[in-house]
């Protein structure tokens, strides 16, 4: 099963073929188990969108329910990858959520342009010890279209490396109030 529009950017660019595998396995699972409801976490938000699109395109009769990212006390998104972090890296990792949160506050309601906030975020993540960034982007919450400002439902997406461990996270940008 292949979906192109929501699988191309972000993780799709850095992990070719990953979402084709996810879509195929999830389609088989949903068709064999035939659940009424399937719950997927927002931590892998792009994957959640892939699954929503899959269900819609293949007319699979299941409700896909998103669940907020589970975080530890310092804000780090829970992931099996966290066990691979050294103690020093584990102490650095919560900076990702802290910086995303600050960026989301600045971008809230679409008042500030994304480019300077993203540049600030990249610099802050580098200062916090994130070795390499695969991406730090502001995207539409429903289509993953890149946005110049958060003037519609939006999310910040990040993938970065602490040593040999790739950490991903995302955060909704509050709408105008």
C-alpha positions in Angstrom: 0.0 0.0 0.0 1.5 3.3 -1.1 0.3 6.8 -0.3 2.3 9.7 -1.7 1.2 13.1 -0.4 1.4 12.5 3.3 4.4 10.2 3.1 6.8 12.4 1.1 7.9 15.1 3.6 9.4 14.9 7.0 10.2 11.3 8.0 9.4 10.1 4.5 12.3 12.1 3.1 14.8 10.5 5.6 13.3 7.0 5.7 12.3 6.0 2.1 9.8 3.2 2.0 9.0 3.3 5.7 5.5 4.5 5.4 4.7 2.0 2.6 5.6 -0.7 5.1 3.6 0.9 7.8 0.5 1.3 5.5 0.7 -2.3 4.3 1.1 -3.8 7.8 -1.7 -1.6 9.3 -4.0 -2.3 6.4 -3.6 -6.1 6.9 -4.1 -5.7 10.6 -7.2 -3.6 10.3 -8.7 -5.9 7.6 -8.0 -9.1 9.6 -9.0 -7.8 13.1 -11.9 -5.7 11.8 -12.0 -3.4 14.9 -14.6 -0.7 15.3 -11.9 1.7 16.7 -8.2 1.8 16.4 -6.1 4.2 18.6 -2.8 5.7 17.4 -0.6 8.1 19.3 0.2 11.6 18.1 3.9 11.2 18.8 4.2 9.7 15.4 1.8 12.3 13.9 2.8 11.7 10.3 2.1 8.0 10.7 -1.3 8.9 12.2 -2.1 10.9 9.1 -0.9 8.0 6.9 -3.2 5.6 8.7 -6.2 8.1 8.5 -5.6 8.4 4.7 -5.2 4.6 4.3 -8.5 4.0 6.1 -10.3 6.7 4.0 -8.8 5.6 0.6 -9.5 1.9 1.2 -12.9 2.4 2.8 -11.9 0.4 5.9 -14.8 0.7 8.4 -12.8 1.7 11.4 -12.7 4.9 13.5 -9.1 6.1 13.9 -8.8 7.9 17.3 -5.7 10.0 18.1 -4.2 10.0 21.5 -2.0 12.7 22.9 1.8 12.1 23.1 2.7 10.6 26.5 5.6 12.5 28.0 7.8 12.0 31.1 7.9 14.6 33.9 10.5 16.7 31.9 8.4 16.7 28.7 10.4 14.1 26.7 8.1 12.1 24.5 8.1 8.5 25.6 9.7 6.1 23.1 11.5 2.8 23.2 14.5 4.7 21.6 14.9 6.7 24.9 16.5 3.5 26.4 19.3 3.9 24.0 20.3 7.3 25.3 23.2 7.7 27.7 22.6 9.4 31.0 24.0 12.6 29.7 21.9 12.4 26.5 18.8 11.6 28.5 19.4 14.8 30.5 19.7 16.8 27.2 16.7 15.2 25.4 13.9 17.2 27.2 15.2 20.4 25.6 13.4 19.3 22.4 10.0 19.6 24.0 11.0 22.8 25.9 12.1 24.5 22.6 9.1 23.3 20.6 6.8 24.6 23.3 8.5 28.0 23.2 8.3 28.1 19.4 4.6 27.1 19.5 3.8 30.0 21.9 5.6 32.4 19.5 3.8 31.1 16.4 0.4 30.8 18.1 -2.4 32.4 16.1 -0.3 33.1 13.0 1.0 36.4 14.2 4.7 35.7 13.7 6.3 34.4 10.5 7.7 30.9 10.8 11.1 31.4 9.3 12.7 33.5 12.1 11.1 31.2 14.8 12.4 28.1 13.0 15.9 29.6 12.8 15.8 30.4 16.5 14.6 26.9 17.2 17.5 25.3 15.2 20.0 27.4 17.0 18.5 26.5 20.4 18.5 22.8 19.6 22.1 23.0 18.5 23.0 24.8 21.8 21.1 22.1 23.7 23.3 19.4 22.1 21.1 18.0 19.3 23.9 16.8 17.1 22.1 16.8 13.8 18.7 17.9 12.7 16.9 16.0 10.0 14.1 18.6 10.1 12.4 21.3 12.1 9.4 22.5 10.3 6.0 24.1 10.6 3.4 22.2 8.7 -0.4 22.0 8.2 -2.0 19.6 10.7 -4.1 17.9 8.1 -2.1 17.9 4.9 1.5 18.4 6.1 1.8 21.3 3.7 4.7 23.6 4.7 3.5 26.8 6.2 4.9 30.3 6.3 2.9 31.1 9.4 0.5 29.2 11.7 -2.6 30.9 10.2 -4.6 27.6 10.2 -4.3 24.4 12.2 -0.6 23.7 12.4 2.1 21.6 14.1 5.8 21.9 14.6 7.7 18.8 13.6 11.3 17.9 14.6 13.7 15.0 14.1 17.1 15.2 15.6 20.0 13.1 16.7 21.6 12.7 20.1 24.6 10.5 19.3 23.3 7.5 17.4 19.7 7.9 18.6 17.1 9.6 16.3 14.4 11.4 18.3 11.2 12.7 16.8 8.5 15.0 18.3 5.8 17.3 17.2 3.5 19.8 18.9 0.3 21.5 17.9 0.5 25.3 17.5 -2.4 27.0 19.4 -4.9 28.7 17.1 -5.8 32.4 17.3 -8.1 33.1 20.3 
